[in-house]
Amino acid sequence: MSLRSKVLRGGVYLVLRQGLGATITAVGVILLTRAIGPGAYGVFAAAAGIYAYLSILSQWGVEIYLIRREEEPQPQDYHQAFSLLLLISLTVAGLALVAVPFLQSWVRLERFGSIATVLFLMLPIEQLRLVPLARLERALDYKKVALIELSGLVIFYPVALPLAYRGLGPWAPVGGWWAQQLLTLCLLYGTSDYRPRPYWEPARVRAMLGYGLGYSTSQWIWELRLLVNPLVVSRYAGAEAAGYVALAVRLVAQLGFARTVAWRLSIAALARLQRDRDRLVKALTEGMSLQVMATGSFLAAFGWVAPWIVPLLFGSQWTSTLAVYPFIAVGSLSNAVFTLHSSVLYVLRENWKVVAFHLVHIALFAGSALLLVPRLGLIGYGWAEVIALPSYILIEVWIQQTVGSPNYLRAAIWFTAFTVPLFSWQLGPWTCISAMIPLVWPPTRKELWQIITTVFSAVSRTETR
């Protein structure tokens, strides 16, 4: 099977997984947030945001190192990765537990300390799933990956919702999270045929950490975004505001699932094109347009109906989410344009260029939030997203210098068409008209038809096999 066929087939599985996952999550989040309310959800989201950052901090690019290698990893590489991740995650978890009292005094949210402690204990368990996951992703075996991740998601809400209805508040999603991580870990080791054992070889450690330092530094800087809600919004605007931001971020993440799929496929796929710069530029041009089209269509559709859907499904107490949702969605849509830029630079080992871009972005975003949230409250977080957008100019400069500049015209048209409907709550329902622009312009209309036929063809081949 050709690389293109493998990527398309893997993409179909991941899109189906993300689509089903988004559906399950949508129903589950509606029931969960209605049951525990913005305040309790904000406390859990604050602890979970810090946990998510610690998880990124513990990975050190080891999984990406295994996936990106041009040579097939040896068993010793997988064993070394397992031992290294175990050591790092135990260290980070221990330091995090020591820091809980300080975090509690900073965020000033009731029950935050106990929630954070129980989540932090999960950190080593979550990290150990990365080695079998890398083994499956390197083989582009996304069918197994999709089924495993979907199974973990399916168990979350059957555990969390009964706890929520029993009045356990922020403890309900904590129970669901533990169940999800334990099941995912067992399934990954059961299906990947990987059996870990302790192993330590300094040369392999240096190779992994040498690659991982540049990659991980860029991720550590970028994922500082995760700390803005728990450390800035929670402190200066309160638990409910943190809950509104957390729900908006969750909605954007679920609706923008296509961006996640493209990122996961890109590292393994682009690694095989790294010696052909012309094909990389072509992949960027096509990928940007596809990313914006797939991501923006869902974000814009929800943004247009959100003024009616959010109060109906989540309850009137969650209406304030509408104030911040469009800003977060614009940030996500902008990131969709440039996601593959980062992937290309990672594959070409230009990690420090991504670091520079992330540093500028987070400085604009976190710095603006720190200035605006105490003065403007919830909406200050939204404006911080907008202020951070000019940072993407930097990564375009890096791409031009490294491989050449892709064509942005079609991606820009899709971006403009989908941005306006996001603000229907503020501007009115007429904003949906802009989404028709790509259907009028022949090149984007032709591109849409080509993508539809390609996807249907890939699905048909998958079903035939």
C-alpha positions as CSV (number, residue, x, y, z in Angstrom):
1,M,0.0,0.0,0.0
2,S,1.4,3.5,-0.9
3,L,2.1,6.1,1.7
4,R,-0.8,8.2,0.4
5,S,-3.2,5.3,0.7
6,K,-1.9,4.5,4.2
7,V,-2.3,8.2,5.3
8,L,-5.8,8.5,3.8
9,R,-6.8,5.2,5.4
10,G,-5.4,6.2,8.7
11,G,-7.0,9.6,8.4
12,V,-10.4,8.0,7.8
13,Y,-10.1,6.0,11.0
14,L,-9.0,9.0,13.0
15,V,-11.7,11.2,11.6
16,L,-14.3,8.6,12.4
17,R,-12.8,8.2,15.9
18,Q,-12.8,12.0,16.4
19,G,-16.3,12.3,15.0
20,L,-17.7,9.6,17.3
21,G,-15.7,10.9,20.2
22,A,-17.0,14.4,19.6
23,T,-20.5,13.1,19.6
24,I,-20.0,11.1,22.8
25,T,-18.2,14.0,24.4
26,A,-20.9,16.5,23.4
27,V,-23.6,14.5,25.1
28,G,-21.5,13.7,28.1
29,V,-20.3,17.3,28.6
30,I,-23.9,18.6,28.4
31,L,-25.1,16.2,31.0
32,L,-22.0,16.6,33.2
33,T,-21.9,20.4,33.1
34,R,-25.7,20.7,33.8
35,A,-25.2,18.3,36.8
36,I,-22.3,20.0,38.5
37,G,-22.5,23.6,37.3
38,P,-19.9,26.2,36.3
39,G,-18.3,26.6,39.7
40,A,-17.5,22.9,40.2
41,Y,-16.5,22.5,36.6
42,G,-14.2,25.4,36.9
43,V,-12.5,23.8,39.9
44,F,-11.9,20.6,38.0
45,A,-10.8,22.5,34.9
46,A,-8.2,24.5,36.9
47,A,-6.7,21.3,38.3
48,A,-6.9,19.5,35.0
49,G,-5.3,22.4,33.2
50,I,-2.2,22.2,35.4
51,Y,-2.2,18.4,35.1
52,A,-2.3,18.7,31.3
53,Y,0.7,20.9,31.4
54,L,2.6,18.6,33.7
55,S,1.8,15.7,31.3
56,I,3.4,17.7,28.4
57,L,6.3,18.5,30.6
58,S,6.9,14.8,31.3
59,Q,6.9,13.6,27.7
60,W,10.2,15.3,26.6
61,G,9.4,14.4,22.9
62,V,10.2,10.7,23.4
63,E,7.0,9.5,21.6
64,I,7.7,11.9,18.7
65,Y,11.4,10.7,18.6
66,L,10.2,7.1,18.1
67,I,7.7,8.0,15.4
68,R,10.0,10.4,13.5
69,R,13.0,8.1,13.2
70,E,13.9,7.3,9.6
71,E,15.3,3.9,10.7
72,E,13.0,1.4,12.3
73,P,13.4,1.6,16.2
74,Q,15.0,-1.4,17.8
75,P,13.4,-3.1,20.8
76,Q,16.1,-1.4,23.0
77,D,14.8,2.0,21.8
78,Y,11.3,1.2,23.0
79,H,12.6,-0.2,26.4
80,Q,14.8,2.9,26.8
81,A,11.9,5.2,26.1
82,F,9.7,3.3,28.7
83,S,12.4,3.6,31.4
84,L,13.1,7.2,30.6
85,L,9.4,8.2,30.7
86,L,8.9,6.4,34.0
87,L,11.8,8.2,35.6
88,I,10.8,11.6,34.3
89,S,7.1,11.2,35.2
90,L,7.8,10.0,38.7
91,T,10.0,13.0,39.2
92,V,7.5,15.5,37.8
93,A,4.6,14.0,39.8
94,G,6.6,14.1,43.0
95,L,7.5,17.8,42.5
96,A,3.9,18.6,41.6
97,L,2.6,17.0,44.8
98,V,5.0,19.1,46.9
99,A,3.8,22.2,45.1
100,V,0.1,21.6,45.7
101,P,-0.1,23.9,48.8
102,F,1.4,26.8,46.9
103,L,-1.0,26.3,44.0
104,Q,-3.9,26.2,46.4
105,S,-3.0,29.5,47.9
106,W,-2.6,31.1,44.4
107,V,-5.8,30.0,42.7
108,R,-7.9,30.4,45.9
109,L,-10.5,27.8,44.8
110,E,-12.2,25.6,47.3
111,R,-11.3,21.8,47.0
112,F,-8.7,22.6,44.4
113,G,-5.8,21.1,46.4
114,S,-7.4,17.7,46.9
115,I,-8.6,17.5,43.3
116,A,-5.1,18.4,42.0
117,T,-3.5,15.8,44.3
118,V,-5.6,12.9,43.0
119,L,-5.0,14.0,39.4
120,F,-1.2,14.4,39.8
121,L,-1.0,10.8,41.1
122,M,-2.2,9.6,37.6
123,L,0.8,11.2,35.8
124,P,3.2,8.2,35.6
125,I,0.4,5.9,34.6
126,E,-0.6,8.2,31.7
127,Q,3.0,8.6,30.5
128,L,3.6,4.9,30.2
129,R,1.0,4.6,27.5
130,L,3.1,6.6,25.1
131,V,5.5,3.8,24.1
132,P,2.9,1.3,22.8
133,L,1.0,4.3,21.3
134,A,4.2,5.3,19.4
135,R,4.6,1.8,18.2
136,L,1.1,1.7,16.7
137,E,1.3,5.2,15.2
138,R,4.7,4.5,13.6
139,A,3.1,1.6,11.8
140,L,0.2,3.9,10.8
141,D,-2.1,1.4,12.5
142,Y,-4.7,4.1,13.3
143,K,-7.6,1.6,13.3
144,K,-6.3,0.2,16.6
145,V,-5.4,3.6,17.9
146,A,-8.9,4.9,17.1
147,L,-10.7,2.0,18.7
148,I,-8.6,2.2,21.9
149,E,-9.0,5.9,22.3
150,L,-12.7,5.6,21.7
151,S,-13.0,2.9,24.3
152,G,-11.3,5.1,26.8
153,L,-13.6,7.9,26.0
154,V,-16.7,5.7,26.2
155,I,-15.9,4.7,29.8
156,F,-15.4,8.2,31.0
157,Y,-19.0,9.4,31.2
158,P,-20.6,6.1,32.5
159,V,-18.2,6.6,35.5
160,A,-18.4,10.4,35.8
161,L,-22.1,11.0,35.4
162,P,-23.4,8.7,38.2
163,L,-20.9,10.4,40.5
164,A,-22.2,13.8,39.4
165,Y,-25.8,12.9,40.0
166,R,-24.8,11.8,43.5
167,G,-23.6,15.3,44.2
168,L,-19.9,14.8,44.2
169,G,-19.3,17.9,42.1
170,P,-15.7,18.2,40.8
171,W,-14.9,14.7,41.9
172,A,-17.2,13.3,39.3
173,P,-14.9,14.0,36.3
174,V,-11.9,13.0,38.3
175,G,-13.4,9.5,38.7
176,G,-14.1,9.3,35.0
177,W,-10.5,10.5,34.1
178,W,-9.0,7.7,36.2
179,A,-11.2,5.1,34.6
180,Q,-10.3,6.4,31.1
181,Q,-6.6,6.4,31.6
182,L,-6.4,2.9,33.2
183,L,-8.5,1.3,30.5
184,T,-6.5,3.0,27.7
185,L,-3.2,1.9,29.2
186,C,-4.4,-1.8,29.4
187,L,-5.7,-1.8,25.8
188,L,-2.6,-0.2,24.4
189,Y,-0.3,-2.8,25.9
190,G,-2.7,-5.6,25.0
191,T,-2.8,-4.7,21.3
192,S,0.6,-3.4,20.5
193,D,2.5,-6.6,21.4
194,Y,5.0,-4.5,23.4
195,R,6.2,-5.8,26.7
196,P,8.3,-3.3,28.6
197,R,11.4,-4.0,30.7
198,P,13.9,-1.8,32.4
199,Y,16.7,-0.7,30.2
200,W,19.3,2.0,30.3
201,E,22.0,2.9,27.7
202,P,23.5,6.4,28.0
203,A,23.9,6.7,24.2
204,R,20.2,6.1,23.5
205,V,19.3,8.4,26.3
206,R,21.4,11.2,24.8
207,A,19.8,10.6,21.4
208,M,16.3,10.8,22.7
209,L,16.9,13.8,25.0
210,G,19.0,15.5,22.3
211,Y,16.0,15.5,19.9
212,G,13.5,15.9,22.6
213,L,15.0,19.0,24.1
214,G,14.3,21.2,21.1
215,Y,10.9,19.6,20.5
216,S,9.9,19.5,24.1
217,T,11.0,23.1,24.8
218,S,8.7,24.3,22.0
219,Q,5.8,22.3,23.5
220,W,6.5,23.4,27.0
221,I,6.3,27.0,25.9
222,W,3.3,26.5,23.7
223,E,1.3,24.6,26.3
224,L,1.8,27.3,28.9
225,R,-1.5,28.3,27.4
226,L,-3.0,25.6,29.5
227,L,-2.0,27.5,32.7
228,V,-3.6,30.8,31.8
229,N,-7.2,29.7,32.7
230,P,-6.3,28.0,36.1
231,L,-3.6,30.6,37.1
232,V,-5.0,33.8,35.7
233,V,-8.8,33.5,35.1
234,S,-9.4,31.4,38.2
235,R,-7.5,33.9,40.4
236,Y,-8.8,37.1,39.0
237,A,-12.3,36.2,37.7
238,G,-13.3,33.3,39.9
239,A,-14.3,29.6,39.5
240,E,-17.3,30.3,37.3
241,A,-15.4,32.3,34.8
242,A,-12.8,29.5,34.7
243,G,-15.7,27.1,34.0
244,Y,-16.9,29.2,31.1
245,V,-13.5,29.4,29.5
246,A,-12.9,25.6,30.1
247,L,-16.2,24.8,28.4
248,A,-15.5,27.1,25.4
249,V,-12.0,25.6,25.0
250,R,-13.5,22.0,25.2
251,L,-16.1,22.9,22.6
252,V,-13.5,24.3,20.2
253,A,-11.2,21.3,20.7
254,Q,-14.0,18.9,20.0
255,L,-15.4,20.8,17.0
256,G,-11.8,21.3,15.6
257,F,-11.0,17.6,15.7
258,A,-9.8,17.7,12.1
259,R,-6.8,19.8,13.2
260,T,-5.9,17.1,15.7
261,V,-6.1,14.4,13.1
262,A,-3.9,16.3,10.7
263,W,-1.3,16.9,13.4
264,R,-1.1,13.2,14.3
265,L,-0.8,12.1,10.7
266,S,1.6,14.8,9.7
267,I,4.6,13.8,11.8
268,A,4.7,10.2,10.5
269,A,3.7,11.2,6.9
270,L,5.9,14.2,6.4
271,A,8.9,12.4,7.9
272,R,8.9,10.4,4.6
273,L,9.0,13.5,2.5
274,Q,11.7,15.4,4.3
275,R,14.2,15.0,1.5
276,D,11.9,16.5,-1.1
277,R,11.4,20.3,-0.4
278,D,9.1,20.8,-3.4
279,R,6.7,18.1,-2.2
280,L,6.8,19.6,1.3
281,V,5.7,23.0,0.0
282,K,2.9,21.4,-2.1
283,A,1.8,19.4,1.0
284,L,1.7,22.7,3.0
285,T,-0.4,24.5,0.4
286,E,-3.0,21.7,0.1
287,G,-2.9,20.9,3.8
288,M,-3.6,24.5,5.0
289,S,-6.7,24.8,2.9
290,L,-8.0,21.4,4.0
291,Q,-7.3,22.1,7.6
292,V,-9.2,25.4,7.6
293,M,-12.0,23.9,5.6
294,A,-12.5,20.9,7.9
295,T,-11.9,22.8,11.1
296,G,-13.7,26.0,10.3
297,S,-16.9,24.4,9.0
298,F,-17.7,22.9,12.4
299,L,-16.6,25.9,14.4
300,A,-18.6,28.3,12.2
301,A,-21.7,26.1,12.2
302,F,-21.7,25.8,15.9
303,G,-21.0,29.5,16.4
304,W,-24.0,30.4,14.3
305,V,-26.5,28.3,16.3
306,A,-24.7,28.7,19.6
307,P,-27.0,31.5,20.9
308,W,-29.9,29.0,20.8
309,I,-28.1,25.8,21.4
310,V,-26.0,26.7,24.5
311,P,-28.9,27.8,26.8
312,L,-31.1,25.0,25.6
313,L,-28.6,22.2,26.1
314,F,-26.3,23.4,28.8
315,G,-28.7,25.6,30.7
316,S,-29.0,29.4,31.1
317,Q,-26.2,29.5,33.7
318,W,-23.7,28.7,30.9
319,T,-24.7,31.6,28.5
320,S,-21.6,33.6,29.4
321,T,-19.6,31.0,27.5
322,L,-20.9,32.6,24.3
323,A,-18.9,35.8,25.1
324,V,-15.6,34.0,24.9
325,Y,-16.2,31.1,22.4
326,P,-15.7,33.1,19.1
327,F,-12.3,34.5,20.2
328,I,-11.1,31.0,21.2
329,A,-12.4,29.6,17.9
330,V,-10.6,32.3,15.9
331,G,-7.4,31.4,17.7
332,S,-7.9,27.7,16.9
333,L,-8.8,28.4,13.2
334,S,-5.6,30.5,12.9
335,N,-3.6,27.7,14.4
336,A,-5.2,25.3,11.8
337,V,-3.6,27.4,9.0
338,F,-0.1,27.0,10.5
339,T,-0.2,23.5,12.1
340,L,1.6,21.8,9.3
341,H,4.3,24.6,9.3
342,S,5.3,23.4,12.8
343,S,5.2,19.7,11.6
344,V,7.5,20.4,8.7
345,L,10.0,22.3,10.9
346,Y,9.9,19.4,13.5
347,V,10.5,16.8,10.8
348,L,13.5,18.8,9.4
349,R,14.9,19.1,13.0
350,E,14.4,22.9,13.0
351,N,12.9,22.6,16.5
352,W,14.4,25.8,17.8
353,K,12.6,27.8,15.2
354,V,9.4,26.5,16.5
355,V,10.6,27.4,20.0
356,A,11.1,31.0,18.9
357,F,7.6,31.2,17.4
358,H,6.0,29.6,20.5
359,L,7.9,31.9,22.8
360,V,6.6,35.0,21.0
361,H,3.0,33.6,20.9
362,I,2.8,32.7,24.5
363,A,4.4,36.0,25.6
364,L,1.6,37.9,23.7
365,F,-1.2,35.6,24.9
366,A,-0.3,35.1,28.6
367,G,1.0,38.6,29.0
368,S,-2.2,40.1,27.5
369,A,-4.4,37.8,29.7
370,L,-2.5,38.9,32.8
371,L,-3.2,42.5,32.0
372,L,-6.7,42.3,30.7
373,V,-8.5,39.6,32.8
374,P,-8.2,41.6,36.1
375,R,-9.6,44.6,34.3
376,L,-12.1,43.1,31.8
377,G,-12.9,39.8,33.4
378,L,-13.9,36.9,31.2
379,I,-13.7,38.8,27.9
380,G,-10.1,39.7,28.7
381,Y,-9.2,36.1,28.0
382,G,-10.8,36.4,24.5
383,W,-9.0,39.5,23.6
384,A,-5.7,37.9,24.6
385,E,-6.3,35.3,21.9
386,V,-6.7,38.0,19.3
387,I,-3.6,39.9,20.5
388,A,-1.5,36.7,20.1
389,L,-2.4,36.2,16.4
390,P,0.4,38.3,14.8
391,S,2.9,35.8,16.2
392,Y,2.1,33.5,13.3
393,I,4.0,35.8,11.0
394,L,7.2,34.5,12.5
395,I,6.6,30.9,11.6
396,E,5.8,31.8,8.0
397,V,9.2,33.6,7.9
398,W,10.8,30.4,9.2
399,I,9.1,28.2,6.6
400,Q,10.1,30.6,3.7
401,Q,13.7,30.4,4.8
402,T,13.6,26.6,5.3
403,V,11.6,25.1,2.4
404,G,9.9,28.0,0.5
405,S,6.5,29.7,0.8
406,P,3.2,27.9,0.2
407,N,0.2,29.6,-1.5
408,Y,-2.1,31.1,1.1
409,L,-4.9,32.3,-1.1
410,R,-7.4,29.4,-0.8
411,A,-6.7,29.0,2.9
412,A,-7.4,32.8,3.4
413,I,-10.7,32.6,1.6
414,W,-11.9,29.7,3.7
415,F,-10.6,31.4,6.9
416,T,-12.5,34.6,6.1
417,A,-15.7,32.7,5.2
418,F,-15.7,30.8,8.6
419,T,-14.6,33.6,10.9
420,V,-17.6,35.9,10.6
421,P,-20.3,33.3,11.7
422,L,-18.4,32.7,14.9
423,F,-19.6,36.0,16.2
424,S,-23.4,35.5,15.5
425,W,-24.2,36.1,19.2
426,Q,-22.6,39.5,19.0
427,L,-23.5,40.4,15.3
428,G,-26.6,38.6,14.5
429,P,-27.7,35.6,12.3
430,W,-26.8,37.4,9.1
431,T,-23.2,36.3,9.6
432,C,-23.9,32.9,8.0
433,I,-23.9,34.6,4.6
434,S,-20.1,34.8,4.6
435,A,-19.8,31.0,4.7
436,M,-21.2,30.9,1.1
437,I,-18.1,32.8,-0.3
438,P,-16.1,29.7,-1.1
439,L,-19.0,28.2,-3.0
440,V,-19.0,31.2,-5.3
441,W,-15.3,31.3,-6.1
442,P,-14.5,28.5,-8.7
443,P,-11.1,27.4,-7.3
444,T,-12.4,26.8,-3.8
445,R,-15.6,25.2,-5.1
446,K,-13.5,22.8,-7.2
447,E,-11.3,22.1,-4.2
448,L,-14.3,21.2,-2.1
449,W,-15.5,18.8,-4.7
450,Q,-12.1,17.1,-5.0
451,I,-11.9,16.6,-1.3
452,I,-15.4,15.1,-1.1
453,T,-14.6,12.6,-3.8
454,T,-11.2,11.7,-2.3
455,V,-12.7,11.1,1.1
456,F,-15.5,8.9,-0.3
457,S,-13.0,7.0,-2.4
458,A,-10.8,6.4,0.7
459,V,-13.8,5.2,2.7
460,S,-14.9,2.9,-0.1
461,R,-11.4,1.3,-0.3
462,T,-11.3,0.9,3.4
463,E,-14.7,-0.9,3.4
464,T,-13.7,-3.1,0.6
465,R,-10.6,-4.3,2.5
